[in-house]
Amino acid sequence: MGITETLIPHITRAIDAAGYPGVAFLMMLESMVAPVPSEAVMPFAGSLIPAGRFTFFGVAAASTLGSIVGSLLSYAMGYFGGRPFVMRFGRFLLLNPHDLEVTERFFRRRGSVAIFIARFIPVVRHLISIPAGMGKMNLWRFSIYTILGAGAWNCFLTWLGYHLGRHWELIQRYSRPIDIVMLAVLLGAIAFFVRSHLRAARRTAGPRP
């Protein structure tokens, strides 16, 4: 049995047991600085729809509710605490200062619409609510753009998961090449994570005397 065939049933069973509240909670974490990628949650939730465990509307609603709650918490972090608070306590959630700087520049260039666009960009979507709060963006506009962007992204991933659940036999048939792709993606993600954090640590340390 390949890696894919082994992991998918365990992950889907965990999400099934957690139900809609679990989906909402995981997406709340995803919309904050916690390293919980939506790509690792939503497709598996969507794959349970064909079996009748979830409904498409239920998954989309629960995930988007979690996204807006997590985004509002991050917004409040930036609004009330500002950059000093974020830099002091963000490290407990593995916040990368360099990634925050990149996200801040993206927000300054794009303005309010950055809140919508960021939902489709890895890393940036985890952090975009913080500079929005620091910039005192209008809360209603922030909420609307967040719901639209997060809702569209969550629905897309749910749709992918739905078709994954309908064609599980194809996953089993082609599990070996899928395993190779998954392993390559995992190693690439680890390499990117280590490289970016080492680079951020060198920037923080500054030049040696």
NORJOZI-V392576 format. One record per residue. RES is the residue in three letters. OMEGA is omega in whole degrees, -180 to 180 (* if undefined). Layout:
RES_OMEGA / RES_OMEGA
This chain:
MET_-177 / GLY_-180 / ILE_-178 / THR_-179 / GLU_-179 / THR_-173 / LEU_-173 / ILE_180 / PRO_-180 / HIS_-179 / ILE_-179 / THR_178 / ARG_179 / ALA_179 / ILE_178 / ASP_-179 / ALA_-179 / ALA_178 / GLY_-180 / TYR_177 / PRO_178 / GLY_177 / VAL_180 / ALA_-179 / PHE_-180 / LEU_179 / MET_172 / MET_177 / LEU_-179 / GLU_-178 / SER_173 / MET_-178 / VAL_178 / ALA_-177 / PRO_177 / VAL_-177 / PRO_179 / SER_178 / GLU_179 / ALA_-178 / VAL_-169 / MET_180 / PRO_180 / PHE_175 / ALA_179 / GLY_-179 / SER_179 / LEU_-178 / ILE_-179 / PRO_-180 / ALA_179 / GLY_180 / ARG_177 / PHE_168 / THR_-180 / PHE_-180 / PHE_-179 / GLY_179 / VAL_-179 / ALA_-178 / ALA_-178 / ALA_-178 / SER_-180 / THR_174 / LEU_177 / GLY_-179 / SER_-178 / ILE_178 / VAL_179 / GLY_179 / SER_179 / LEU_177 / LEU_177 / SER_176 / TYR_179 / ALA_178 / MET_179 / GLY_-176 / TYR_-174 / PHE_-177 / GLY_-179 / GLY_-177 / ARG_180 / PRO_-180 / PHE_-179 / VAL_-178 / MET_-179 / ARG_-173 / PHE_-179 / GLY_-178 / ARG_179 / PHE_176 / LEU_178 / LEU_177 / LEU_179 / ASN_-179 / PRO_179 / HIS_178 / ASP_178 / LEU_178 / GLU_178 / VAL_-180 / THR_178 / GLU_178 / ARG_178 / PHE_180 / PHE_-180 / ARG_-179 / ARG_-172 / ARG_-178 / GLY_-174 / SER_-177 / VAL_177 / ALA_180 / ILE_178 / PHE_-176 / ILE_-174 / ALA_-178 / ARG_-179 / PHE_-176 / ILE_178 / PRO_180 / VAL_-177 / VAL_-177 / ARG_178 / HIS_-169 / LEU_-169 / ILE_-178 / SER_-178 / ILE_177 / PRO_175 / ALA_176 / GLY_179 / MET_179 / GLY_179 / LYS_177 / MET_178 / ASN_-172 / LEU_180 / TRP_179 / ARG_178 / PHE_-178 / SER_-179 / ILE_179 / TYR_180 / THR_-180 / ILE_-179 / LEU_-178 / GLY_-179 / ALA_180 / GLY_179 / ALA_-179 / TRP_-180 / ASN_179 / CYS_179 / PHE_180 / LEU_177 / THR_178 / TRP_177 / LEU_180 / GLY_178 / TYR_179 / HIS_173 / LEU_180 / GLY_-180 / ARG_-175 / HIS_-179 / TRP_-179 / GLU_177 / LEU_177 / ILE_179 / GLN_-177 / ARG_-176 / TYR_-176 / SER_-178 / ARG_177 / PRO_177 / ILE_177 / ASP_-179 / ILE_179 / VAL_179 / MET_180 / LEU_179 / ALA_179 / VAL_180 / LEU_179 / LEU_178 / GLY_179 / ALA_178 / ILE_180 / ALA_179 / PHE_-179 / PHE_-179 / VAL_-178 / ARG_-178 / SER_-180 / HIS_175 / LEU_178 / ARG_179 / ALA_179 / ALA_179 / ARG_177 / ARG_-180 / THR_-179 / ALA_180 / GLY_-179 / PRO_179 / ARG_179 / PRO_*
